[in-house]
Amino acid sequence: MAHNHNHQGGHGHHHHGASSNIKVAFFLNLGFTIFELFGGLWINSMAILSDALHDLGDSLSLGLAWYFEKVSKRGRNQKFTFGYKRFSLLGAVINSLILLIGSFFILWEAIPRIWNPQEVNATGMMGFAVVGILVNGAAVLRLKSGASLNERAVRLHLMEDVLGWVAVLIGGIILYFYDVPFIDPLLSVAITIYVLYNVIGNLRDTTTILLQASPPHIKPADVEAKLKDIQEIKSVHDLHIWTLDGSYNVLTMHAVVSTDLHPQVAEDLKKRVRSLMASIDIQHVTMEMEAQNEECSLQGCI
């Protein structure tokens, strides 16, 4: 997984670009979401209203991503000794909860309409779908060259929106030629279930990070095996791996080494361990060395 943990120095220009790209996409999306809410009510289309909910979620994601792109530039301080990386998780939780509530509201409205469909303005529906494809497509192009995790995640969201609008356009075309008004609430339910599926996935990932689980692509047993391959390390215990925000990974451990390790050799060993861990996507390493006959100072060392 790509990571971007150096928010100072030479990366300032890149982050300024990321922040400005996300800002443009945010205003495009937010403006269009408001336009959609009114349009969905005017055209009487549940599909457009559920897409408006999807877009509202994306606007929140974009707004939070833009804000956290700026916040993450702040260094550590006395209160947040790990810096501000975890704030993006807080944003993800807030965003997911808003989308969950909105999704259940849309389903509550849309499901009864499948059996009692209401008349929908098919021409208006198609018109909105074309505008939706253009607006979201423009936002995707704006973020096309973005390399930051924030930009990549936002780009995926917007691509999903383009596909959602393609579905609404097809629904509008069907309604224009055939009198099957249940197509609209059916599309609405399909879009909302898709949104819910993504929201639940995001919440599960965020909760796993908050509970300090090991990152899914880094197996503690593999890390331990790699460390034991280093000649000077006899054994490893009290090994903990977690991630601050899904991209910045942290390792702490106790390494048992030879008793007569020269200070220069110990320094070289630390550098080699850091370099090895960086190659498997662990950016922050804290290593405590213990002599072979030394008793671990921690209670219940494992």
N, C-alpha and C positions, 0 to 999 in steps of 0.2 A: 504493500500500500504506500502511495506517495505520502510524504509528510513535509510539513513546513513549520519548523519550530523556532526558527531564528527570526524574530520579528523586529530586530533592530538593524542598524547599520545599512549595508548595501542593499537590503531588501525593501527599503523605504519606498522606492519608486514603484516596484512591483505591487506593493500593498496599496499604494495610492491608486494605481490602475484598477486593482481588484475592487477596492472600495467604490470607485466611481462607476465601474461597470455594473456592480450590484445595485447601486443607487438608481441608475437609469432604469434597470429592469424592474426595480421596486415601484417607481412612480408609474411606469407603463402598466404594470400589473394592477396596482391599486386603483388607478383611474378607470381601467377597464372593468374591474370587479364592481365598482359603484354603478357604472354604465349598464353592466349585466344584470345587477339586482333589479334596477328599474325596468329594464327590457324584459326580463323573465316574468315580472309581475304583469307588465303591459300585454305581452304576447300570451300570457297564461301557460307558460311552459315550465314544467317541473324539471325537465332535462337541463334547461338553461339555468334554472335556480340551483340545481345540484352542481353544475359546473361553476357557478358563481361561488358556491361554498368551497369547491376545490381551489379556485383562484384566490379566494380570501385566505385560505391556508397558505398558499404560495406567497401571497403578499406579506403575510406574517413572517414566513420563513425568510423571505428576502429582506424585510425590514430588520429582523433579528440578526440575519447574516451580515448585513451592512453595519449594524451597530456593533456586533461582536468582532467584525474585521477591524474596527477602530479600537475597541476595548482591548483586544488581544495584543495590541502594540504596547500596552502598559507593561512595565517590568514588574518584578516581585516587590512586595512591600512587607512591613511588619505584620499586617493583618492577613494578607494572602501570600504566604511564603512560596507557594508554587506558581504564583502569577494568576492570571485571569482566564486561563484556558477552559476551566469548568463552567464558566458562565454560559457558554454556548449550549451546554447540556440543559441548563435551567430554561433557556429559550426553547429548546426542543420539547421539553416537557409541557411548558405553557401552550405552545403551538399545537401539540398533539391533543391536549385536553380540549382546547377550543374546537378543533376539528371533530373530535369524538362527539361532543355535544351537538354540534351542527349536523353531523351525519345522521344521528338518531332522529333529530327533528325532521330532516328531509325524508327519511324512510317513513316516519310517522305520517307525513303528508302524502307521499307518493304511492305507498302500497295500496291504500283504499281506492286511489284513482285508477288502478289497473282494472278494477271491476266496474267503477263508475267514472269512465274517462270524460274529460271536459274538452270542449272545442279548443283547438290550438291554432294560432296564426302561423301556418307553415311557411309562408313567404318570409315573414319576420324572423322565424327560426333559422331559415337558410342564410338570411342576411347577417344575423348575429354570428352564425358559425363561420362565415367567410371572414368577418372582422376579427373574430377570435383566433382563427388560424394565422392571420396577418400580424396581429399584435404580439401573440406569443412567439411566432416565428421570428419577429424582429428582435425580441428579447433574447431568444436562443442565439441568434447571430451575434448580438452584442457580447455575449459571454463565451462565444465559440473558442476564442484564443486563451481563455482564462485557465491558469494552472493551479490555483489554490483549491484546497478541498472544498471550501465554501462555494466557490464558483462552479466547481464540478457538480456538487450536489444540487445547486440551484438550476443548473443547465438541465439536469435529468428531470427535475420537477416540471420545468417549462416544456420539455419534449413530451412529457405525459399529457400536459394540457393541450398541446397541438393535436395529439391523437384523440383526446376527449372531444375536441371540437370537430374533428373529422367524423366521429360517431354521430354528433348532433346534426352535422350537415347531411349525412346519409339518412338519418331519421326524418329530417325536414323534407328531403326529396321524396321519401316514401309517403309521408303525410300529404304532400302536394298532389301526388297522383292517385293515392288510394285513401279511402275513408277508414283508417284504422287508428283512431285517436289513442288507443292504449299503448301505442309505440312510445309516446312521450314519457309517461310515468315508468314504463319498462326500462327505457334508456336511463332515466333518472336513478332507478334502483341499481342498475348495473354500474353506473359511474360512482355512486355512493359506496357500493360494496367494495369497489376497487380502491377508493380513497381510504375506507376503513381498514382494508387489508394492509395498505402501506403504513397507516397511522399505528396500527397494532405492532407491526414489525419495528417501526422507529421507537415506539415506547419500550418494546422488549430490549432492543439494543441499548437504549439510554439507561434503562434500569440496571442492566448487566454491568454497564460502566460505573454507575453510581454505587453498586454493591461491590466494586473493586475486583471483579472477576478478571482472570487473565485474558488478554486480547485473543480472539478466536484463532488468529493465524500464528500465535506464539505458544508453543507447548512447553510448560516448565520442565518436563522430563527431557525434552530435546536440548533445552538450554543447559540443564545440569550435565548432560552427556558431553556437550561441546566444551564446557568448562573443565570437566575431568580429563579431557584430552590434552589439556595444557600440562606440561611436565611438572611444573612447580606446585600445582594444586593437587593435593592428596584426596580431599573430599569437600563437598559443599553441603551446607545445611542452612536452615532458616531463610530459604530462598522465596522471595515474593515478587510477582510481576503484576503490574496493573497499568491501566491507561488513564491519562488525565481527561482526554476528550475524544478518544477513538483514533488519534493519530500520533500523540506524544506519549511514548511508553516508558515506564519506569521499572527498574530492577533494584532490589536491595538483597544482600546475601552475606553470609559468613563463609569464608574460604579457609580451609585448614591447609597451611603451607609448611614447608620444612623449617625447622627451628633456626637454622643458621643462615637464613636468607639475608644477603647483603642489602643495605638500604637502596643502592642503585638498581639491584636486580628486582627488588620489590616495586620500585617506581616503574621500571620497564614492564613488569608483570601487569600493573594496573593499566598502563597504556594499551597493552595487547588485549586485555579483557575488554576495555572500552571499545577498541577498534572492532573486535570480534562481535560484540553485542550490537554495535552500530550496523554491521552487515546484516543482522537479522531484525532490523527495525526497532531496536531499543535505544532510545536517545539519552536516557539519564541513568547512570549506574552508580550505586553506592555500595562499596565493597569493604567489609571488615575482615582483616586477616587475623587468623589465630594460629599459634604454634601447635604442633601435633599433640603435645602433652598438656596443652592448656584447656581448662574447663570453660565451656561456653558460659558467658556471664548472664545470658537470658534464661529465664525459667522456662522449662519445657521446650528447649531448642528442638526444632524438627527439620 
